[in-house]
Amino acid sequence: MQAAQDAPLKPSMDVFAVGCVIAELFLEGQPLFELSQLLAYRRGQYDPTQLLEKIPDSGIRKMILHMLQLDPELRFSAENYLQSYASVVFPSYFSPFLHNFYSCLNPLDSDTRVVMCQTVFQEIHKQMTSNRSNNEKGVGLGTRSTTMGGQSMQQMDTNQNFDFVNDSLSKKDLLEKDSVEDQLELLSDISNLLRDVKKSNRYSGVKPMLEDVATSAYSQHHKKCGMQSPGELLQTISNVFNRNHHPFLKKITMNDLKTLMSDYDNQSDTFGMPSLPLPQDSVSCEGMVLIASLLCSCIRNVKLPHLRRGAVLLLKSCALYIDDEDRLQRVLPFVVAMLSDPAAIVRCAALETLCDILPLVRDFPPSDAKIFPEYILPMLSMLPDDPEESVRICYANNISKLALTAYAFLIHSISLSEAGVLNESNSSNKSPFTEASGRLKNLNSDAQLAQLRKSIAEVIQELVMGPKQTPNIRRALLQDIGNLCWFFGQRQSNDILLPILPAFLNDRDEQLRAVFYGQIVYVCFFVGQRSVEEYLLPYIEQALSGFQKGVRKILETRRYGPGTKRKRPLGEELLKA
């Protein structure tokens, strides 16, 4: 209070302001001080401790109170707070690892940020998961010393944290470029950018090492410019999601056919289907939401298509570790926006990411109950007419997973609705109005399921019978025809899927017909004996007889020559052989 008006500003003043901001964040927007309270606090007539008790984390409360001390000399510097409260308030991977990594990314453009995230993602995941497990044991792996002026310790930890970059680049996993020249050009840009950052002397820990890394990678690609391989980590994540399939639809044999039939007979035609299982590798890691937010902030400004695709795939990797709310509110809108990207490889990656992220969601608020009919399916409606066949193939390949996920969302929204009915019925005795309301909700649920099946059926009809259908699209859709049968149920499988199956047999593509005969057993299992005998079997016999006539004609031509009439029939044993 004795300071003159022209006294110089000090960092301790900013620390006080930061304490107020942190308090307001944890108090859900409620300010810690009004102006009158702030003046009273300076006079020692106001105590904010009672308001801070609303914050459940004791470490946050202690740090805020320490920042708000009236004597500026008793407050720490910002760096000392990071050191003193590491593993108490801040996760141990914040500093020096993640903080220095972010400070390195700040001056870079969006393309280079995605490149760096691809390079260090494996180490980010390693630091976040290993540090969390070690913190639970009382060990702060990678944290800096709490002593003042620990620059040497910081440098040592930073060296350890970024040793992996050389390994990643030595394996040629930095970029997935269309050509070696593009790889060399971008690596050169990274080297130049990081060299410019170093000249500013703003950050002394990470920049020289990352510059050396980019330079060494640049030289390595000059030496081995003929070698190129995709990132191993993205392939690993992709394999994790590929295991996310129904366990009950395996290859049907005589031994397990009865088991499948009994399981199916025990379920009704509606609301009896299990949800897609979660990947076994799914582990919660709250820090991944920071990387997801970073990617979302720059993904629309990335210029190179293969880097936009890489950013989308990294979002899928992050979604494996974050919670349901962040998947729906943070990641999903940006992935859906990439469905209209000019590059086909980006649209395919966005579609696959969307179909892999949504099955991970197990809980959502009532406001998101209609996310499929009102948001997801309308945004996907333009894909059957996509000019690129690869995008349409991708859609056909994922339509069954999308249908089952939409079904799971519908079931969860119905359970939320039924929970509200149960709460009302517990508060008072049942009345005719309550029972009528329950029947109305059941009818509404059936109508919602019927509408969902109709929407998926229209997509299948457009993909299989539309003007842009191809044998590749039909073959992709046939791969998961069993899941689609399970989704539609017996009655609608007969009404929707059976009428389009002759188109597969009439197609001249041999691979398509081969896939058809391999997958038709699932359709026969679901549509029932009568449909198989009266509808499917005649088509199959007709196709086989046509094949037999074709073989006979070929053999006759080879034996007698074209245009030659023969007087005796070709031996049946030859046809059998």
C-alpha positions, 0 to 999 in steps of 0.5 A: 500500500506504500508503493508509489503510483509509478512503481514498476510492475512485478511478476508477483502481481501477475501471480495474484491475477493468475490465482484469481483466474484459477479460482474462478475456473474451478468455481464454475465462473463465480469470481473470487473477488468483487471490487469491494471485496478486493479492497476489503481483502487488501485491508485484511477485512475479507477472507476468501477461504470460505468461498474456496471450500467449494473447490473439492481439490485441496491442492488447488485450494492451497495453491490459490491461497498461496498465490493470493498472499498479501505480501508479494515477496511471499509469492512464488514465481510461476516456474516455482509454482510449476515445480512445487505443485508438480504431481500435486496439482499439475500432472507430472507430464505437464512439465517439462515434457508437455509444456515445452512441447507446446511452447515449441509448437506455438510458432509453427504452422498447422501442417508442421504441428500435425507433423510434430504430433505424429512424430511424438504421439507415441512418447506423449502416450507413454509419458501420460500413462507411465507418469500416472501409474508412477504417481499412484505409487508415489513416484513422480517420473519425469518431474523436475526438482523442487529446488530453485534454479534447477536448470540442469535438472530440467535440461536432463529431464528434457533430454530424456523426454525427447531422445525418442524423436531421433528413434522415431525419425530414424525409423522413417515414421515421421511423414506419410508423403506422396513422394520422397521430395515432399518428405525432404522439403517438409523436413527442411522446413521444420529444421528452418523453423526450429532454427528461427525459434532458437534464435529468439532464445525464448525457450532453451530446453527443447528447441536445440534438440528438436532442431538437431532432430529435424536436421538429422532426419533431413540428412537421413532422408537424403541418404536413404531417399528411396525408403518410405513406410507408414507410421507404426503407431497409427497401424497399431491403433487401427488394429485395436479398432479392427478388433471391435467386432461382434463376437457372436458372428463368427464363421458358422460351422455345424458345431456352433450353429445350434448355439447361435440359433438358441441365442437368437431364438431367446431374443425378440425381433426388436431391442434384443441385440447386444452393443458393439464391444469396447476395444480391450486396449481402451484405457482412460488417459485424461491428458489426451484431451489436450492433444485432441484439442490441439489437433482440432484447433489446426486441422481445418488450416492444414494444407496438405491432404495426407497431413489432414488425413494424419490429423484425423487418424490421430484424433481417432487415437486420442478418442480411444483414451478420453471420456464420452463427453469429450468424444461427442463435444470436442472430437466428433464435430471436427471429424464430421466436418472433414466428411466434406473435405476435397480430398477423398483420402481425408473423407475416407479417414473421417468416415472410418474415424467416425464409425470407430469413435461412436461405438466407444460412447457408452453414456451421453446426456438426453440432449444427444439422444437424437444425434443419429437421426438429426445429425450423423445420418443427414451429414452422411447422406451425400456419401452414396453419391460421392464422386470417388469410388473409394469413399463409397466403398468405405461407406459400404464397408462401415454401414453395418457398424454404423447401424449397430452403433445407431441402434445402441444409441437408440437403446440408451435413449429409450432407457433414459426415457424409461428411467423417467417413467419409473421415477414418476411411477415410484412417487405415486401409485399407478393410474390409468394415465400412467399405464397409457403413457407407458404404452405410448412410450413403447409405441414411440420406441418401436416407431423410432426403431422402424425409422432408423431401420428405414434410414439404413435401408435407404442407404443400402439400397442406394449403395447396392442398386444406385447409379454409382454402384460397382462390384467393389461396393457390393463386395464391401457391403457383403462382408458384414451382411450378418451384422446387417441381418441382425440389425434388421431382424428376421421380418425386415431382413426378408423385406429389405435384404432379400430383394437385392440379393439377386443383383449380386448373382447377376453381376459378372464380377467373379470375386463378388459372386465368390464373396456372396457364396461365402456370406449367404449362410448368414442370410439363410440363418436369419431369414428362416427356412421358408425364405431359403427354400422358396426364394434363395435356393432357386437363385442359387440353383439357377446360378449353379446351372448357368455355371455348369452350362458355361463350363460345358460350352468351354470344354466342348469348344476346347475339344472339338474347336469353335463352330464344330458340331459333335454327335456324342455328349461330353462325359459327365465325369469330366464335368464333375472333375 
